[in-house]
């Protein structure tokens, strides 16, 4: 691979990286992407960092003998905006590599949601929408850890950031025209924080277990302890969590709450590694069963008996449909049923609809509707709102 700092270069030495950083620092906006693999490890293996600035794209090779900490000079410079698309994993991986969060950032996938596109729009679809350019996605599942990288891989990697840098001003112009340019500031500030990019705390790992919401509070307490053990074990061995204990098996253990090794081994999905650590898993089960009632995790099952939820959601959906049409945003992007249920059950500032751009678009108005300070009515077949005068 070529190793210099010219146009579209591959960086494999500290000297070349230093030269590139000097050039990057003359720009106020850069685009960033990463390629990584994590199929067989807990921590992602960073294989490539793509950076576009001006008319230059450089590809930094983390697998070479190179000190990535030098990138903090750019990636943590508050005067240089870093553009990502669907950058959550990129930000987490770069935090692991640099020891500091990347900031400030702008995520074009987040921006797409408030411009009327889906909130999970792919990079290719975003570029097509912004620049009317069709990108070939050959290479997205490449063997990025293998060297040397092929010409096809290099071209794919360059496209991921060069077009992103070109699309950003187009997206920014659209947001400004819509009056929504600053709506994502709160969301981006959160993504720049250590809390967003740091590893999940073991005691919170159960929240990401699939189908955790189907468990009762007591079962969820068991799942919390078992998932915490799994998390620590996955970190210790640097193996994927599912290789230690699959999510489905955690759910079954939490439901059946076995008391013996024999009972545990009768649970489907228990792999060889888990069998070797049966006593530790059983200890986690016992710990979950001992959790005091007032310290049990809150689950959706515990919240089910709220009979007002369904009619409240139907009423709220009428307002969401009206605002979604007005803003030209898909209703489920603006406020999904799950978000509405969360707001109705817990109408406080932690609800997703009371955060960031959604609060500005619909959240506060929904809260007013639920609190009875505004009402809905039909006028010529269209949903309208009216303020309710409490003194009337």
Secondary structure, 3 states (H helix, E strand, C coil): CCECCCCCEEECCHHHHHHHHHHHCCCCEEEEEEEEECCCCCCCEEEEEEEEECCEEEEECCCCCCCHHHHHHHHCCCCCEEEECCCHHHHHHHHHHHCCCCCCEEEHHHHHHCCCCCCCCCHHHHHHHHHCCCCCCCCCCCCCCCCCCCHHHHHHHHHHHHHHHHHHHHHHHHHHHHCCCCCCHHHHHHHCCHHHHCCCCHHHHHHHCCCHHHCCHHHHHHHHHHHHHHHHHHHHHCCCHHHHCCHHHHHHHHHHCCCCHHHHHCCCCCCHHHHHCHHHHHHHHHHHHCCCHHHCCCCHHHHCCCCCHHHHHHHHHHHHHHHHHHHCCCHHHHCCHHHHHHHHHCCCCCCHHHCHHHHHHHHHHHHHHHHCCEEEEEECCEEEEEECCCCC
